[in-house]
Amino acid sequence: MALPSSLLLAEPQVPKTAASACVLRVYGDQDDPLRLTVLLAEHLATVVAGRDALAQTCLSPRSAWKERLAALSELLLGTRNGSAHYAAIIDPDGLARSKKPSWEDRASYRMSQDLRRVVIEAVDRGGWLIARPNPSPTLDDEIDGVQIEVDEGSIPHVAAEPAYARFAPDVRPTLTWLIETGRIAVKQVDDILEEVRDPNAYVVSMAYDTLPETARIAARALSVVRAPSHANGSYGAFKWADQPSVPTEVRRADVLTLQRAGFLVPDDLRRSSDWVMPRRARSFIESLARSIDAGVTTALHRALASDAQFDEQPTESQIEIHHHAARTGNVDLTRRTAKYFGFELRALATERSRSHHDYEGAAALFRDLVTNFDQTDAYAWEYLGYNLALATKGPPSDARAAEILAAYETAHRLDNHNPLYFGRFLGFRAQRGLDIRAQFEGAMQRYASHSDASDFMSWFVKPIFDGLVRGGRSQERDELLHNWRALLEWCAPKVLEKHAPGPA
């Protein structure tokens, strides 16, 4: 597999024709840091002698994220022993999350940052290729010191036009299609660049809206496929048909329309056999599919999640089967296919809690995660304690209280900068009648001087006041509220609205 010549490539230190190349594609999904670490480690173990132990750390489902990352970093250093091997990553900008998540779960965000840092450091040392079909400002800053050369000559119609060059390479074929079919006038391109906040997203959305309805349906179905897939009478598990009769069939004419519109593109412009839906387009269309075709989408994931002969499949296919299994909501299947990591199980546990209010079931899944997968997963520890608390009617038994408290305390220890985790830990201690005043006061003083004071305090204070009330300690809550009221009025007005309604 070779890199598309139309994309931005980091100047390689090794021949592009090297036989033992590992080419990886970022999908922009939460499991990408783990998926890429597993695939990179597997490749490096085959081309660098004496590195099996490091690779096994990256591949083991019980390895903590920091352990995997350290092992991968050392593996990457081992590629410096010659110029016969290299790795390439397509679309690392997918690891540059554009929006920080809430304090409830920043783990996947930090993991993406961690892996991106390791990759950029490896690129800077040489021996890598990096392709950027959807460049982002975040990564622009990080690769500022890395030598980049531009090779866009094979993008038809648009390479010589400066205005078009301001669009992401993956979006330019779609823009070309809009212009050639008269959906956009050439003179509108400058207006889009000047007036639209995200011109790339605008072009993708506009192109989708102008597709025939049958092509939009086909796009939503095909968006469930992440990996590049053979497209010759079929696309992955999908079959082309003149008259589709089952969910895994799509009209041949619609596939051709999607190809012309840039929603399906060759994975390698020098070969026409493998196609892929660009990340930006797939992310947009897949979100529509989840809301418009929820039942059909689940059925499609189920068709792609078969674990028959699972152990005989290549690693990348096993990871994709696991991904589809998680999207079906089938806990047993997701658990059986969690060969390399259990990260996808977190979403199922969260769904079981929030949507189905099955708190004991959610707690069992979170307990499984910290027992049989990553024992340093602060999110899993936190929501183990939280769901155990929600599942408990009335005062908890001593054994249940001890497990809740231990889970909260572990989450706080693993992620001691998280105000929500600290707040829930202190809140449960308060509910149990323990003195939390000194810890509360100390944290409030620290948070008051923080640039994100409002964000920190809003997440921190609420679970503590809630815990004091549940523990029958409303008077202590009122004293803390009185002492910190001026600051809370500015930083946490919603907490005051709940716990101190009306005028002071």
Secondary structure, DSSP 8 states (H G I E B T S, - for coil): ----TTS-EE--SS-TT-SEEEEEE---STTHHHHHHHHHHHHHHHHSTT-HHHHHHHH-TT--HHHHHHHHHHHHHGGGG-SSEEEEEE-GGGGS-SS---TT--HHHHHHHHHHHHHHHHHHHSSEEEE-SS--HHHHHHTTTS-EE---TTSTTTTT-HHHHTS-TTTHHHHHHHHHTTSS-TTHHHHHHHH-S-HHHHHHHHHHHHS-HHHHHHHHHHTT--S-EEBSSEETTEEEESS--STTEEEHHHHHHHHHTTSSEESSTT-SSEEE--HHHHHHHHHHHHHHSHHHHHHHHHHH---TTGGGS-HHHHHHHHHHHHHHT-HHHHHHT-SS--HHHHHHHHHHHHTT--HHHHHHHHHHHHHHS-TT-HHHHHHHHHHHHHH--SS--HHHHHHHHHHHHHHHHHTTT-HHHHHHHHHHHHHTT---HHHHHHHHHHHHTSTTHHHHHHHHHHHHHHHHHHTT-HHHHHHHHHHTHHHHHHH-HHHHHHHS-S--
